[in-house]
């Protein structure tokens, strides 16, 4: 029977190789046309490769975590036909699309255009839901393998819509024992599990290591009284009409953009190989976003030109697009400054890692209510620590501290946010 050689197609401009994230088939499996074969990743995008023919898989290129060059054999399929020893090469992808990251956490390398989108699912709630019928349970190959390694029956894992995700499995392992969901055999001590670092997690690891290896970080933290701006936000929300509900983030972005002209060294990118620092006039603000697939950084273009309502709308749009996998390639690159937050998880202070080649990253922390002196009286005030990490090769400590003090003045006197 003839053999069909499915070569890894060009799945993005300038891409020379891609990593095997997961196999959906193995040698000896029968496949049909358009059946998923493997998930391939490059930078932040994951591409699902589908079989262009029906037949039997006779050879695969490697294991999950292996890197395959563009144009190299990915899968060999034996197809029905009269010809013998016939080898056919798979066509290349004609029109690539992007595939894919809480709005809040750290970042990833810059994205590239990819072939077919594999959208990361929306993160489920931590508390387990009612379980679907066993024959309706669905899960990705990675989740199924993890459950198998842990000895967990996926039919016993509660999930939304019958599709079990890693977060559902985590919730089952975390809460199952006291909610009565843990199977009897899970009460015994679980064996150690070795997890190969591949796919997006490896991209994150590589990018973070490069950032810390090349950039001499320093972090400055300041306490800011957000009582007044929170009161203003509540008033604006009470009278917003059809506009989106405001969080603190759009107001912080307005403050960030209004102070940048005085401190252009903050909104910059450093090409350390060429020895050139580019101070950008426009603020293209990266918004570190956590998704089940990993961390992504969608970019708010020309943030300095948007008002708080426009920013609120764009923040929602980009966060939803990142989590659903519909985000475009141009929306995931070109940031000049990044903001990252742990949101309600909070923390006293953070020391965020810079999104290289940027030179600064800003991290608002959790708002807490504490008593403090206001003149001669003690009042309950809402306080928030604000962190900034900077590249010490480009930004001096004095400049970073001065910039945060300028932010502090605007945030603590929020009427100035709307003054020209």
N, C-alpha and C positions, 0 to 999 in steps of 0.2 A: 504494500500500500504506500501511496506517496506520503511524504512528511511535509507538514507546514511549519516553517520556522517563523515564529512570532518574535521579531526583533524589537527591542525597546525603542519606540518612536521618539522623535524630538518633541518633548513635552514642555518646552519653554525656551524663549530666546536666550541664547548664550549658555544654556545648560549642557554640561558635558557628561553628567552622570546622575543617577538617582539611586536612592536606597530602598531595598525591599523592606517594607514595614510589616506586611502580613501576606501569607499565601491563602487563597481560597480553594486551591486544588493541590493534588499531589500526584506523583507518578502512578499511572494505572487508572486514574479517574476518567470517566466519560464526561465530556463537556459538550454543551450546545452553543450555537452562535449567540453572541452577546452575553454569555455567562461570565461573571467576574472571575478573573484569574489571580490577580495580585493587587495589593495597594503599594504604590511607589511614592516616595517623598523626596523633595528637594527643597531646601530652605524651609519655608513655612507651609508649603502647599503639599497636599496629598492627592494623588491621582489613582483612580480605580481603572485598572487595565482589564478590558473585556476581550473575550475570544472572538475573532472574526470568522471562525469556522467551527464546525462540529466535528468531534472525533475523540480520540483517546490520548491523554497526556503521556508522552514517552520520556520526556526530559524536562527538568526545570533548572534555572540558572544558578540557584544558590539558596541559602537559608535566610530567614529574617535577620536583618542587620547588615547583610552583604550589600556592597555598592556595585551597581552595574553601569557600564558605559552606554551612552546613547548609541544605538545601532547594533549593540551586541545582542545575542540570543537571550530571550527571556524564557520562552516556553517552546518546546517542540511537540507538535500534535500530529498523530497519525490519522489521516483522513481517508474516507472511503473513495474508491476510484479504480480505474483500470490500469493507470500508469504505475510503473514501479520505480523506486529510488528517485522520485521527483521531489525537489526541494523548492518551496515557494517562500519568498520573503514577505513579511507583513508590511502594509503601507504605512506611511508616516501620518501623523495627525495633522489635518489641514488647518483647522482654526482653533487654536488653543484657547481655553477659558481659564479663569482663576479658580483654584480650589483653596480652601484654607489650608480666635484665640479668641467684670466685674469691673467689671469695668476697671479692674484695678489690680495690678501687680506688675511684675517686671516684664522684660521685653525679649525680643527675638531678633534674629538676623533679618535683613531686608528681604521681602518676598519676590517671587518671580511669577510669570504667567504659567499656567499649567493646563492640562487637558481637562478631562471630565471632573466636575466637582464632587468631592466626597465631603459632605457637610457634617461638621461636628454636631452631635445632638445637643439640645438644650439641657442644661444641668438639672437633675431632678432634686426634689426636696430631700432632706436628710432622713425624715421619718418615713419608714416603709409604708407603701400603699398596699391595697388588697392585691393578692397574687392572681394572675390570669390562669386559665386552664393550662395544664402542663404541656399539651400539644400545641399551644399558641405562644409559648415562650420563645422570644427571639433575642439574639445577642450577637455581637461581633465575634470573629474568631479569637481575638485577643481576650475578650471577656470569658468566652467559653474555656479557653486554655487555662486562664487564671483560676476559674472556678474548679476546673478539673484538678489542678495542682493543689488547691486548698481542700479538696474533698467536699465541695459544696454542690448540692443539687439545685440547679437554677430554677426549677419549678417551685422551690421553697423561698426564693428571694422575691420580696415585694417590689413592684416597680410600677411606673406610670405607663399605661398603654400596652403593657405586655412586652416591652422591649427593655431588657436588663442591661444596664450600663455599669461602668466601673464604680460610679458613685452609689448606685443601688447595692452593689456588692459590698462596698465599704460600710454603708449604713447597716446592712445585714450583719456584718462581722462586729460592728461597734455596738449596735443597739439590740441585736437579736437575743442575747442571753437574758436580758431583763424584761424584754417584751414578749418572750415566749416564742420567738421565731427561729431560734438557733436549733438545728437538728441535734439529736442526742450525740451523734458521733463527733460533733464539733466541741463538746464540752471537754474533750481531752486536749492536751497540749498540742498545738499545731506544729508541724515540722517547719524548719527554716526553708525559705523559698528564695532562690536566686533568680533575679529578673534581669535579663539582658537589656542594656541601655541602647535603645534604637529609636528611630523615627524622630518625632518632635522633641522627645525628652533629650535625645542626643544633641539635637540642634540647639536647644536651650543650654545644655551643658557646655557645648563648644563656644557659644556666644558669650556666656558669662565668664568662662575661663579666659577668653581673649580680652574681654573688657578689663578684668582684674589684673591680667598679666601686663597689658600695655598702658593702662591708665592709672596714675597715682591718685587715688581717690582721697578726698576729705569730706566730712559731713558736718554741717552746721545746723543746729536745732534752736528754734525760738518758740516761746509760748505766746499765743495770740488770743486776745479776748474777742470772741465771736458773738457775744450777746447781742450787740446792736445789729449786726448783719443777719443773724438768725431771726431777729424780730422783723427786719425788713423783708426777709424771704417769706416769712409767714404771712405778712400783709400782702405781698405780691401774689402769693398762691391763693389767698382768699378772694382776690379780685382778678384772677387770670382769665376767666371766661373759658374759651375753647383752647387756650394756649396750653402747652405741656406743663406739668407740675415741675417746679424748680427744686433742684437739689442745691447744695452749696457749691458744687463743682463749677457751674457756669459763672457764678459770681467770682470765684477764685480765678478763673481763666481771664475774666475782664481785668482783674487786678494785676495778674501776671503780664498781660499784654500792655497795660498802661505804664508799667514800670520799665519795660524792656528798653525803650529809647534812651533812658538814662544809663543803662547797663548793657550795652550791645555785646559785651564779651560773654554774657550768659546764653544768648540765643545764637549759638555758633556751632560749626562743625570743624573738626581738626583732622586734616589729612596728614598724619604723622610721617608717612613715607615721603611725601613731597615737601613736608615742613611748611604747610600753608594752613592758616586759620581763616575760614570764611565767616564773617559776621553777617548774618542774614537780616534784611530789612523786614521781611514778612515773618510772622510767627506761624509756622506749620507745627501745630501742637500734637505730639504723639500721646495717645490715651491708652496706657497699658491696660489690657483687657484679658480677664481670665475666662477661658472656655474649657469645656471638658476635653477638648483636643489639645489644650496647652495654651500658652500665653501668646497673645497677638497684640500688635500696637497699631490700630487704625489711626489715621491722621486727620485732624481737623484743619483743613486748608484755610490760610489767611484768617486765623482766629481773631486777629486784631480788628477785622472789619465787621465782625458779627456782634449783635447785641445779645443780652442774656437769654432772650426767648429763642433766638436763632441758634445759639449755642446749645440750649437745652434740647432743641429738636435734633440737631446734628449729633449730639452725644447719644441720644436714644437710637437714632438711625444706625450709626456706626457700630454701637454695641450689639444691636440686634443682628446686623449683617455679619459681624464677626462670629457670633454664636451660631447663626444659622448656616454659615458657609457661603453666603451670597455676596460677601465683600469683594470689591474689585481690586486688581493688582495695584492700580495707582493710588488706592486708598490705604495701602499698607506700606508705603515707602515715602522717603523724602522729609521725614520729620526733622525739625531743627531744635526742638526742646520737648521733653517728655514729662508728663505728670503721672504719678502712680500712687495708689492709695489702697489700703486694706479694708476700707469702708467700715462697716459695723464691727469687724473683728478688731479694728483699732490697734491699740498698743501705745505705750508712752512715747516712743520715738522709733523711727526706722532709719536705716542707713542704706538707701536704695542704690543699686548698681547702675552706672551710667549706660545709656543706650548708645554704644559706640557707632559712629564717630562723633556723636554729640558731645558736649562738654559739661552738661548739667542735667540733673533730673530732680524734680520737686515732688515731695511726698507729704501731703496732709495726713494727719493722724486723727484718732478718734476724739470727738468732742465729749468733754466731761463737765459736770457742774460741780463747782467747788466754792466755798466761801472765800472772799478776798476783800481787802481794804479798798474802798472807793472814797477817797478823802478821809474823813474821820469816822466813817461808818463801815460796817461789814455787810456785804451783799452777796447773794448767790449769783455767780456769774458763770457763763459758759466759756470754757477755755479749750484751746486746741494747740497742740504742738505742731509746728511746720518744719519739716526736714528738707535740706537741700544738699545733694552730693555734687561735687564739682571736680573737674580735671585740673589738678594743681599745676599742670604745665601751662595752662591757658588762663585760669581764673585764680586770682589771689584770694586769700582768706578774707582780707578787708573788703574786697569787692563783693564776695558772696554774702558777708554779714550785712553790708550796706544795702544790698539788693533786698534781702529779707526784711530789713527794717523799713524799707520803702513799701514793701508789700504789707507789712504790719500796719503802717499808718493808713493805707487805703482800706484794709479790711476792718480795722477798728473804727474808722470813720466812713461808713459805706456810702454816704451821700457823695463823697468824692469820686466814687466809681462812675457816676453819671454827670460829673462836671467836666467841661471841656478845658 
